[in-house]
Amino acid sequence: MHYRSQLFVPGNRPDRFEKACQTDADLVCIDLEDAVGPNDKDTARETVIEWLGQTSHKHVSLRINSLDTESGHADIKALRDSGLKLPFVMVPKVASRSNINDLDGQLPDTLGPFFAIIESAEGLLNSAEIFSHSRVKLGMYGAVDYAGDVDCDLSWETHMFARSKLVMEAHVHDVLLFDVPHIDVRDLEACETTTRKAKALGIHARSAIHPAQIERIHSAFKPLENELEYAKAVIAAYKAAEGNVVLLNGKFIEAPVVKRAQRVIALSAR
């Protein structure tokens, strides 16, 4: 299944878990890392794992703490002993393939694939190897933490290289790449605009930190009417030519163009 959106919900706000799952977000991730302060980590962990064991929702999971922290080690142990079956486990600050190898050895396959966040210079340098691991099926670019790591700003242009690099590597290794959440929850117009920019680069999913962002994200990824009509015309012309090269409105229609048209139609149906 192709996901378009993923909504974060703080792990210390159990009153919001069910509400998050009732939104239109394709995935929901209960956050034990950034959204939870040091003094609430243990309580949040217990609450989240207990709730996940009881819920009937199949699209919700959790983000653990960094692998090199005590809280991260405690999260791993609790998950290993939980008996849960999850759609994914989100792993923050992945810096190398060895991080994934170590985690893979500690968590059973029943806990699902890994959702790896690339949010440091080291992680970006090693991202191809990280995405090549068979258990990494989802990935996300963490632009905010990356900016803090290398001391750059958060303008779109500054992060063009990082996004483009991850698009290429995610495509090669069949990893679904999500873009970083838009951090200004009040500026929904900018959320949609930057999501369209991500789409133009080849990123077709995005994380969110507020339910109101989900509709804007889905709107940005939905093909425009003229895109859909052109895609349908491409498929029709290609079928009529029985797989041979054909001209449509003066332009050659070859296999790569057909492939993109098929994706547009699939996204529209989604």
Phi, psi and omega in degrees: 000140177265118178270146177253332190215155176214129184251125174278146173221135184299137181289346177260017178234070182299339177293344181260351185300307183294321179299319179297321180290340180272356177283179179273007179299136179293323177229151174234135180234116176279124191264119174263355186264261189298328186280352185241126179289162183306322184285345182255000187301311185294315180296317180298317180301312181298316182296315184294313182294322176296316181295317179297329179287342184254336186288152176265354180289134183256001184248016184240139177212211186214158170255125178277172176279168182306144186294339183262019180242160177297321179296321177297317178298320179293322177299315182297315180298317181295320178293317181300325183266001190279331186074011181288153168242119188235158178284340179186166167233120180277131185242114182278158170052044177288124185251338183203165177296329180298329175301315181289320177303314181297315181293321179300325179287343184259334184248130180294156181299336181296341178280001172091178178288170180262141177250096189268129178260126176261112187215032176209165177298318179296318179297318179294322178298324185256012189298326179297317179292323178297312181291340181283347180292135186297339182268350177273109181246341180230148179215160178215142174270119179263080187297326184293311179292324178299317179299321177293327181289315185259358179063054174241173179273181184255016178295152184302315184298324182300328186256014181297316181296313182299314180298315182296321178297316181290325176301311181300312184289322178296320179296315182299322186257013176057046176252131177280117185265129175255145174272162181297148176298150173281120193280342177268097187290344180274338183264080182288332178296317178292326176301313180291319181298313181289333175293322176295324177295319177297318178301318181298331178279343182111012175263120187242024176208153180211146175273159182221154178243004177212139181304328181296339181283339186298313181300319181293322178295314180296321179297319181294324182277342179291129180300141174292159184301318181291328176296318181293317180296320179294319179299318179295321179294321178299312181297317180297316180294320181294318178295320179296328179276000179055042175090355178277162177296137183218154177264137174227116183055036177083004182244141178292135176251105180243179186306316180298324179292321178295319180299317179294321179298320178297322178293319179299315180294320179296319179294322178296320179293326180295000000 
